[in-house]
Amino acid sequence: MTEQFDPDNPLPYGGITDIHGNIVKAFTKEEEDAALAKVRKAFGKKK
């Protein structure tokens, strides 16, 4: 599934840029979901 590039929102799921604003790595939806799952597991509600 390839998404089209949107110049108004070039990194919809986050990514890495250099100091000049050039995109080095753009995260996919799956990569973002995996990262959020790790954060939620680490900082989830304590019972």
BAFI-3210 file (N, C-alpha, C; in Angstrom, 3 decimals, decimal comma, padded with zeros to 6 digits):
// residues 47
n [1|2|3|4|5|6|7|8|9|10|11|12|13|14|15|16|17|18|19|20|21|22|23|24|25|26|27|28|29|30|31|32|33|34|35|36|37|38|39|40|41|42|43|44|45|46|47]
n.u [000,845|000,921|001,208|000,266|002,434|002,030|002,435|001,602|001,528|004,049|005,124|003,119|002,993|005,135|008,736|012,210|014,309|016,998|019,248|018,680|016,128|015,568|014,032|014,948|014,113|010,949|008,249|006,108|002,592|002,358|004,806|004,541|002,322|003,416|005,428|003,874|002,444|004,470|005,130|002,704|002,538|004,734|004,171|001,608|-001,612|-001,442|-002,447]
n.v [-001,175|001,948|005,260|008,484|011,297|014,096|017,412|019,322|017,990|016,417|014,438|012,506|010,494|010,928|011,203|011,477|014,240|016,175|018,844|020,765|020,443|018,472|015,427|012,504|009,990|008,642|007,630|004,789|003,975|001,534|001,377|003,552|002,722|000,472|001,673|003,321|001,363|000,192|002,340|002,739|000,304|000,475|002,764|002,449|002,374|001,959|-000,617]
n.w [000,000|-001,100|-000,234|-001,427|-001,760|000,278|000,100|001,957|004,347|004,975|006,665|007,892|009,824|011,391|011,560|010,570|010,278|008,825|009,901|008,072|007,296|005,486|004,607|006,162|007,058|006,784|008,719|008,516|008,731|010,063|011,438|013,156|014,693|015,982|017,546|019,213|020,582|022,107|023,800|025,129|026,466|028,154|029,683|030,581|032,317|035,791|037,960]
ca.u [000,000|001,740|000,451|000,789|003,098|001,230|003,370|001,099|001,770|005,018|005,404|001,878|003,179|006,407|009,917|013,481|014,828|018,309|019,161|018,231|014,729|015,424|013,513|015,891|013,311|009,528|007,668|004,849|001,518|002,665|005,909|003,997|001,481|004,305|006,080|002,859|002,130|005,561|005,000|001,523|002,852|005,689|003,600|000,168|-002,204|-001,044|-003,656]
ca.v [000,000|003,141|006,488|009,590|012,335|015,299|018,472|020,060|017,150|015,461|013,356|012,324|009,565|011,241|010,843|012,061|015,224|016,710|020,226|021,618|020,137|017,406|014,201|011,394|008,766|008,862|006,442|004,304|003,799|000,347|001,710|004,419|001,902|-000,360|002,538|003,728|000,196|000,061|003,412|002,459|-000,829|000,933|003,796|002,198|002,600|001,039|-001,072]
ca.w [000,000|-001,219|-000,085|-002,205|-000,986|000,490|000,474|003,116|005,513|004,440|007,609|008,654|010,935|012,010|010,800|010,965|009,337|009,192|010,393|006,973|007,040|004,499|005,195|006,163|007,200|007,054|009,312|007,963|009,715|010,853|012,339|014,195|015,572|016,801|018,524|020,190|021,403|023,076|024,784|025,950|027,333|029,173|030,528|030,724|033,642|036,872|038,671]
c.u [000,888|000,848|001,086|001,387|002,213|002,168|002,904|001,337|002,766|005,331|004,163|002,023|004,504|007,565|011,140|013,903|016,218|018,150|018,710|016,770|014,503|014,988|014,542|015,138|011,889|008,956|006,360|003,824|001,828|003,784|005,426|003,161|002,333|004,979|005,089|002,489|003,206|005,453|003,825|001,770|003,767|005,050|002,095|-000,310|-001,733|-002,300|-003,474]
c.v [001,235|004,370|007,578|010,634|013,568|016,415|019,300|019,301|016,061|014,289|013,095|011,409|009,806|010,816|011,548|013,042|015,654|018,179|021,206|021,366|019,090|016,124|013,087|010,072|009,169|007,556|006,084|004,189|002,615|000,621|002,600|003,620|001,042|000,470|002,975|002,570|-000,009|001,115|003,151|001,300|-000,382|001,907|003,659|002,445|001,529|000,660|-001,003]
c.w [000,000|-001,137|-000,933|-001,276|-000,914|000,934|001,675|004,421|005,116|005,363|008,470|009,861|011,640|011,144|011,337|009,873|009,775|009,586|009,312|006,612|005,973|005,197|005,034|006,201|007,522|007,587|008,616|009,088|010,627|011,850|013,480|015,191|016,502|017,887|019,605|021,114|022,467|024,177|025,706|026,906|028,472|030,161|030,718|032,142|034,620|037,637|040,156]
res [m|t|e|q|f|d|p|d|n|p|l|p|y|g|g|i|t|d|i|h|g|n|i|v|k|a|f|t|k|e|e|e|d|a|a|l|a|k|v|r|k|a|f|g|k|k|k]
***
